[in-house]
């Protein structure tokens, strides 16, 4: 299993930078958009942040097909939960569902490392999951090959209970630095904010203004 673990980690860490941060009253997710196959850039504007519901989103890294399968499964189950229970799925329940999915596939692992974040009645939450279903709740987390560079910025500038506006400045700096220093991350980036008003992605103009600050 140790050798299998090493192989999975190498696959997951070959590309991508994704980041999840907890703000005072929101969650901010960010990712680059470069999709790679080894040293080959397969796509320059790949989608790595997915809206699951108005209060819930997830980022993906690793194998695209495996990661997109986890997105589809979570979307369907979130809709079913809302229909059956007449309320949105809690963030912790969504994270546990995907953790169980990944763990149940551990002998033929889904090559995906994901962040699940959102807002519910208990406040903002971000969960990090590895390909074997390990689940941890974080306030500041980054995944992918660009994560060591991103952490250099995040550890220095991110503080708990920061307002969303300040966190946006930090997360843009972190993902931009990762894109400049990690060959498997780059081209452009996306940022999503989930707060009491729901899910929204920053426009090109907003991202450009944040980069200029």
N, C-alpha and C positions, 0 to 999 in steps of 0.2 A: 504493500500500500504506500510505503514511503516513496518508491520510485514513481508510482502513479501520481502521487501528490506533486512531486517535482515537475513531472511532465505537464500536469494541469496548470501549475503556477507559471511555467514558461509560456504556455499558450495564452493565458490570461494577460500576462504582463508585456506582451509583444507590441501592444498599441493602446492608444486612447488615453485621455485624461478626463475623468469625471469627478465632480466635487459636490458635496452636500453640506450645507451650513444651516444651523438653527439661529434665527434672529429673535428679537424680543417678541414679535407677534407674527412671525411668518417663517417659511422655509424657502431657501434659495438653492437651486440646482444649476450646475453648469457643466458643459462638456465642449470638447473640440469637435470638429466634424470630419476629420481625416479617417478614412477606412483603408487599412493596409492588409496585404498578404505577404508577410516577410518584408522584403525591401521594396515591394511593388505597391504603389499607391492606387488602390482599386477605385476609390471614389473620394472626391474632395469635399462633398457636402452631405455626408451621411448623417442620418437622424439618430441621436443617442439619448434624447430626452423624450419620454412619451407621457402624454396625459392619460391617466387611467380613469379618473373622474374629476369633478370640479374641485375636489379637496385633496386629490392624490395623484402622484406622478412617480415615475421611476427612470433611472438612467441605466444604460447597458454598456458592458465591455466584455471582450472575449470573442467567441464565435458568434457571428451575426445571426445565423439560423437558430442556434440554441437560445440566444438572448431574446430574439423576437418571439420565439415560442413562449417564453416565460411572460412576455408582455401580453400576448394574446390570452393566455390562461388567466392572468390576473384581471384583465379587462372583463372577461366573461363572468368570472366569479364575483367581481365587484358589482356588476349589474344584477346578477342573480341575488346577491345579498340584499341589495336595495329593494328589489321586488318582493322578496320574502319577508324582510324585516321592517320595511318601510322607513329605513334610515340608511345613511351612507356607511360603508364598511369602515371600522376603526383602522387606523394606520397599523397598529400592532398586529391585528388579525390578518391584514393583507401581507405583512412581512412574514408572519408565521406560515401562511398558506404557501408562499414561494419557498420558504425554508424547508417545509415538508416535501414539496415537489423536488427540490434539488437533492435532499437527503435520500428520498426514495429512489433516485436515479444514480446513486453513488457508485454502483458497480459498472455503470456505463454513463459516466458523468455528463451533464449538460455543461459545456464549456462557457460559463457565464458568471460574471461577477456583477452584481447589481446594487444600486442604492434605491431604496424606497422611502419617499418623504411626503409629508403632507400635514394637514391640520384637521383635528377632530375636536370633540368635546373636552379632551384632556390637554389640548394645546398642540404646539408644533412638534413633530418627531421626524428623525431620519434614522433608518436602519441600513446596515451594511451586511450583505450576504455573499459568501464565497461559493464556489461550485459544489461543495459538499453539504451545503445547507447550514453552515455555521452562521449564527445570527447575533449581531451586536447593535445596540442602540448608541448612536454617536451624536455629538453636537457639532463636530467638525471632522469631515472625513474626505479622503480622496482615493481614487482607485486608478489602476492602469499604469503604463510605463512612465507616464509623466508625473505620477503622484509624488515621487521624492522631491521634484522641483517645486511642485505646487505646495507641498507641506512646508518648504522653506519660507514661503510667503505667509501661509496660513498661521503657522506657529508664532510668527513674529507679530502679525497684525490683527488676527482675529481674537476677539474677547467675547465672553458670554453676555447675552442680553444687549447686544448692539442693535441699534435701529436698522431697518432694512436698507436705507440709503447708504449707510456706512458699510454694511456687509457687501453690497453690490460693488463698491469700489475695491474692496479686498478680493472678492472672488474673481473679478475681471483681471486684476493684477496677477493673481495666482494662475489662472488658466492661460493668460497671455504669456507669462514666463515659461510655463510648461511647453507651450507651442513653439517658443523660440529655441528651447534647449533640447527637446526630445524629438527625434526625427520621425517617430511614429505618431506624433500629435501635430496638428497644424491646420492650415488653410483658413479656417474661421471658427467661430464658437457660438454656442447658443446658451441662453440663460432663461430660466423659468422661475417665477415667484408664485408661491402658494400662500395666500393669507385668508382673512375672513371674507374677502370678496370673491375668492375662487382662484383658479389657475390662469396665469397669463405668461406669455413669452415676450421678452424685450424686443423692441423693434431694432432695425439696423441703426437708426438715428440715435436711439438710446444707448446702444452698445458703443457706437462711435464716440458719443459724448463722454461716456464713462472711461474709455481708453485715453481720451485727451486729458482727463483730470490728473 
